[in-house]
């Protein structure tokens, strides 16, 4: 989209506006639809980090993933995606394994938790801005 007209499509918001005005934002393949799903996946990530690392660091990983999924992606998934999720959640590692996987070598839990809190503190306002943009441009995706 950018390459087709760099002056008009100079940034993501302009691309979303262009797709919306042309009526292609809701097409199966569009930048708008991709951006909405990317945002939803970041919403899931944010919810999971908040549930697991910020609010309740000792929470069961599978429960944290389930609650995050229910609050973010489930409303947008059909039965096939929901069924795939029910299978995939069985592969979620326990909390300690997850923490070991995302931490640096020899990093303690407190340092990792602090880094995750910083990430969440940056991600949440960013996602709020993205939601405002989506609501103003392509709100039909969000309902």
Phi and psi in degrees as GROMACS dihedral restraints (atoms count N, CA, C in turn):
[ dihedral_restraints ]
;  ai    aj    ak    al  type     phi  dphi    fc
    3     4     5     6     1   -59.2    20    10
    4     5     6     7     1   -46.8    20    10
    6     7     8     9     1   -64.8    20    10
    7     8     9    10     1   -26.8    20    10
    9    10    11    12     1   -68.6    20    10
   10    11    12    13     1   -29.9    20    10
   12    13    14    15     1  -162.7    20    10
   13    14    15    16     1    83.9    20    10
   15    16    17    18     1   -60.7    20    10
   16    17    18    19     1   -26.0    20    10
   18    19    20    21     1   -72.0    20    10
   19    20    21    22     1   -45.5    20    10
   21    22    23    24     1   -78.7    20    10
   22    23    24    25     1   -42.2    20    10
   24    25    26    27     1   -96.0    20    10
   25    26    27    28     1    54.7    20    10
   27    28    29    30     1   -76.3    20    10
   28    29    30    31     1   -18.9    20    10
   30    31    32    33     1  -153.6    20    10
   31    32    33    34     1   174.5    20    10
   33    34    35    36     1   -61.6    20    10
   34    35    36    37     1   -41.4    20    10
   36    37    38    39     1   -61.8    20    10
   37    38    39    40     1   -41.3    20    10
   39    40    41    42     1   -65.4    20    10
   40    41    42    43     1   -37.5    20    10
   42    43    44    45     1   -64.9    20    10
   43    44    45    46     1   -44.1    20    10
   45    46    47    48     1   -62.3    20    10
   46    47    48    49     1   -42.9    20    10
   48    49    50    51     1   -60.2    20    10
   49    50    51    52     1   -44.5    20    10
   51    52    53    54     1   -62.9    20    10
   52    53    54    55     1   -46.6    20    10
   54    55    56    57     1   -62.6    20    10
   55    56    57    58     1   -39.2    20    10
   57    58    59    60     1   -65.5    20    10
   58    59    60    61     1   -45.7    20    10
   60    61    62    63     1   -67.0    20    10
   61    62    63    64     1   -29.7    20    10
   63    64    65    66     1   -85.1    20    10
   64    65    66    67     1    -5.7    20    10
   66    67    68    69     1    75.9    20    10
   67    68    69    70     1    19.6    20    10
   69    70    71    72     1  -107.2    20    10
   70    71    72    73     1     0.5    20    10
   72    73    74    75     1   -60.0    20    10
   73    74    75    76     1   -33.4    20    10
   75    76    77    78     1   -95.0    20    10
   76    77    78    79     1     3.5    20    10
   78    79    80    81     1   -64.2    20    10
   79    80    81    82     1   159.5    20    10
   81    82    83    84     1   -57.5    20    10
   82    83    84    85     1   -41.2    20    10
   84    85    86    87     1  -116.5    20    10
   85    86    87    88     1   106.5    20    10
   87    88    89    90     1  -153.3    20    10
   88    89    90    91     1   156.1    20    10
   90    91    92    93     1   -62.9    20    10
   91    92    93    94     1   -36.0    20    10
   93    94    95    96     1   -62.1    20    10
   94    95    96    97     1   -47.3    20    10
   96    97    98    99     1   -65.4    20    10
   97    98    99   100     1   -40.5    20    10
   99   100   101   102     1   -62.4    20    10
  100   101   102   103     1   -41.6    20    10
  102   103   104   105     1   -66.3    20    10
  103   104   105   106     1   -38.5    20    10
  105   106   107   108     1   -61.9    20    10
  106   107   108   109     1   -45.3    20    10
  108   109   110   111     1   -70.7    20    10
  109   110   111   112     1   -34.0    20    10
  111   112   113   114     1   -62.5    20    10
  112   113   114   115     1   -43.1    20    10
  114   115   116   117     1   -62.4    20    10
  115   116   117   118     1   -43.0    20    10
  117   118   119   120     1   -62.3    20    10
  118   119   120   121     1   -38.7    20    10
  120   121   122   123     1   -68.0    20    10
  121   122   123   124     1   -35.4    20    10
  123   124   125   126     1   -69.0    20    10
  124   125   126   127     1   -34.0    20    10
  126   127   128   129     1   -60.7    20    10
  127   128   129   130     1   -43.6    20    10
  129   130   131   132     1   -61.2    20    10
  130   131   132   133     1   -47.2    20    10
  132   133   134   135     1   -59.3    20    10
  133   134   135   136     1   -46.5    20    10
  135   136   137   138     1   -61.7    20    10
  136   137   138   139     1   -46.6    20    10
  138   139   140   141     1   -61.9    20    10
  139   140   141   142     1   -41.4    20    10
  141   142   143   144     1   -65.2    20    10
  142   143   144   145     1   -47.0    20    10
  144   145   146   147     1   -62.3    20    10
  145   146   147   148     1   -40.7    20    10
  147   148   149   150     1   -64.6    20    10
  148   149   150   151     1   -44.4    20    10
  150   151   152   153     1   -67.6    20    10
  151   152   153   154     1   -42.4    20    10
  153   154   155   156     1   -86.7    20    10
  154   155   156   157     1   -44.5    20    10
  156   157   158   159     1  -103.7    20    10
  157   158   159   160     1   -25.2    20    10
  159   160   161   162     1  -102.1    20    10
  160   161   162   163     1   -53.6    20    10
  162   163   164   165     1   -79.4    20    10
  163   164   165   166     1   -48.7    20    10
  165   166   167   168     1  -139.6    20    10
  166   167   168   169     1    82.4    20    10
  168   169   170   171     1   -62.0    20    10
  169   170   171   172     1   -19.8    20    10
  171   172   173   174     1   -96.1    20    10
  172   173   174   175     1     5.5    20    10
  174   175   176   177     1   -63.4    20    10
  175   176   177   178     1   145.6    20    10
  177   178   179   180     1   -59.4    20    10
  178   179   180   181     1   129.5    20    10
  180   181   182   183     1   -60.0    20    10
  181   182   183   184     1   -46.3    20    10
  183   184   185   186     1   -61.2    20    10
  184   185   186   187     1   -40.8    20    10
  186   187   188   189     1   -65.2    20    10
  187   188   189   190     1   -41.5    20    10
  189   190   191   192     1   -64.0    20    10
  190   191   192   193     1   -42.0    20    10
  192   193   194   195     1   -65.4    20    10
  193   194   195   196     1   -44.5    20    10
  195   196   197   198     1   -60.1    20    10
  196   197   198   199     1   -47.8    20    10
  198   199   200   201     1   -63.8    20    10
  199   200   201   202     1   -39.0    20    10
  201   202   203   204     1   -67.0    20    10
  202   203   204   205     1   -42.3    20    10
  204   205   206   207     1   -62.6    20    10
  205   206   207   208     1   -46.5    20    10
  207   208   209   210     1   -58.9    20    10
  208   209   210   211     1   -37.3    20    10
  210   211   212   213     1   -81.8    20    10
  211   212   213   214     1   -20.2    20    10
  213   214   215   216     1  -119.4    20    10
  214   215   216   217     1   -56.5    20    10
  216   217   218   219     1   -95.8    20    10
  217   218   219   220     1   -33.3    20    10
  219   220   221   222     1   -53.3    20    10
  220   221   222   223     1   -41.7    20    10
  222   223   224   225     1   -60.3    20    10
  223   224   225   226     1   -19.7    20    10
  225   226   227   228     1  -102.7    20    10
  226   227   228   229     1    -8.0    20    10
  228   229   230   231     1   -93.1    20    10
  229   230   231   232     1   141.1    20    10
  231   232   233   234     1   -82.4    20    10
  232   233   234   235     1  -173.1    20    10
  234   235   236   237     1   -67.4    20    10
  235   236   237   238     1   -32.6    20    10
  237   238   239   240     1   -67.3    20    10
  238   239   240   241     1   -47.9    20    10
  240   241   242   243     1   -64.6    20    10
  241   242   243   244     1   -39.9    20    10
  243   244   245   246     1   -64.0    20    10
  244   245   246   247     1   -39.7    20    10
  246   247   248   249     1   -66.4    20    10
  247   248   249   250     1   -40.0    20    10
  249   250   251   252     1   -63.5    20    10
  250   251   252   253     1   -38.5    20    10
  252   253   254   255     1   -63.0    20    10
  253   254   255   256     1   -42.7    20    10
  255   256   257   258     1   -60.2    20    10
  256   257   258   259     1   -31.9    20    10
  258   259   260   261     1   -76.1    20    10
  259   260   261   262     1   -46.0    20    10
  261   262   263   264     1   -63.6    20    10
  262   263   264   265     1   -34.2    20    10
  264   265   266   267     1   -64.1    20    10
  265   266   267   268     1   -22.8    20    10
  267   268   269   270     1   -68.8    20    10
  268   269   270   271     1   -16.1    20    10
  270   271   272   273     1   -95.9    20    10
  271   272   273   274     1     0.9    20    10
  273   274   275   276     1   -67.3    20    10
  274   275   276   277     1   131.6    20    10
  276   277   278   279     1   -72.0    20    10
  277   278   279   280     1   164.8    20    10
  279   280   281   282     1   -70.4    20    10
  280   281   282   283     1   167.2    20    10
  282   283   284   285     1   -59.2    20    10
  283   284   285   286     1   -43.9    20    10
  285   286   287   288     1   -62.7    20    10
  286   287   288   289     1   -44.4    20    10
  288   289   290   291     1   -62.4    20    10
  289   290   291   292     1   -42.9    20    10
  291   292   293   294     1   -59.8    20    10
  292   293   294   295     1   -47.9    20    10
  294   295   296   297     1   -61.3    20    10
  295   296   297   298     1   -39.9    20    10
  297   298   299   300     1   -64.3    20    10
  298   299   300   301     1   -39.3    20    10
  300   301   302   303     1   -67.0    20    10
  301   302   303   304     1   -36.1    20    10
  303   304   305   306     1   -94.4    20    10
  304   305   306   307     1    -6.7    20    10
  306   307   308   309     1   -91.3    20    10
  307   308   309   310     1   156.7    20    10
  309   310   311   312     1   -75.5    20    10
  310   311   312   313     1   162.3    20    10
  312   313   314   315     1   -57.4    20    10
  313   314   315   316     1   130.6    20    10
  315   316   317   318     1    63.9    20    10
  316   317   318   319     1    20.5    20    10
  318   319   320   321     1   -86.9    20    10
  319   320   321   322     1   133.3    20    10
  321   322   323   324     1   -83.7    20    10
  322   323   324   325     1   165.7    20    10
  324   325   326   327     1   -62.2    20    10
  325   326   327   328     1   -37.8    20    10
  327   328   329   330     1   -64.4    20    10
  328   329   330   331     1   -41.4    20    10
  330   331   332   333     1   -65.3    20    10
  331   332   333   334     1   -44.0    20    10
  333   334   335   336     1   -62.1    20    10
  334   335   336   337     1   -44.8    20    10
  336   337   338   339     1   -60.6    20    10
  337   338   339   340     1   -40.7    20    10
  339   340   341   342     1   -62.9    20    10
  340   341   342   343     1   -42.2    20    10
  342   343   344   345     1   -64.3    20    10
  343   344   345   346     1   -40.2    20    10
  345   346   347   348     1   -66.7    20    10
  346   347   348   349     1   -37.2    20    10
  348   349   350   351     1   -63.4    20    10
  349   350   351   352     1   -39.6    20    10
  351   352   353   354     1   -64.3    20    10
  352   353   354   355     1   -44.9    20    10
  354   355   356   357     1   -59.1    20    10
  355   356   357   358     1   -47.0    20    10
  357   358   359   360     1   -62.7    20    10
  358   359   360   361     1   -40.7    20    10
  360   361   362   363     1   -65.0    20    10
  361   362   363   364     1   -26.0    20    10
  363   364   365   366     1   -87.1    20    10
  364   365   366   367     1   -37.4    20    10
  366   367   368   369     1   -72.3    20    10
  367   368   369   370     1   -41.6    20    10
  369   370   371   372     1   -60.1    20    10
  370   371   372   373     1   -50.5    20    10
  372   373   374   375     1   -65.5    20    10
  373   374   375   376     1   -33.3    20    10
  375   376   377   378     1   -62.0    20    10
  376   377   378   379     1   -45.7    20    10
  378   379   380   381     1   -65.6    20    10
  379   380   381   382     1   -36.4    20    10
  381   382   383   384     1   -60.7    20    10
  382   383   384   385     1   -42.4    20    10
  384   385   386   387     1   -63.2    20    10
  385   386   387   388     1   -43.3    20    10
  387   388   389   390     1   -62.0    20    10
  388   389   390   391     1   -42.6    20    10
  390   391   392   393     1   -62.0    20    10
  391   392   393   394     1   -39.4    20    10
  393   394   395   396     1   -62.4    20    10
  394   395   396   397     1   -42.5    20    10
  396   397   398   399     1   -63.0    20    10
  397   398   399   400     1   -46.5    20    10
  399   400   401   402     1   -63.6    20    10
  400   401   402   403     1   -42.2    20    10
  402   403   404   405     1   -61.4    20    10
  403   404   405   406     1   -43.2    20    10
  405   406   407   408     1   -72.3    20    10
  406   407   408   409     1   -27.5    20    10
  408   409   410   411     1  -102.1    20    10
  409   410   411   412     1   -45.8    20    10
  411   412   413   414     1  -137.2    20    10
  412   413   414   415     1    54.0    20    10
  414   415   416   417     1   -61.2    20    10
  415   416   417   418     1   -20.8    20    10
  417   418   419   420     1   -63.4    20    10
  418   419   420   421     1   -21.0    20    10
  420   421   422   423     1   -71.9    20    10
  421   422   423   424     1   -27.0    20    10
  423   424   425   426     1   -94.7    20    10
  424   425   426   427     1     2.4    20    10
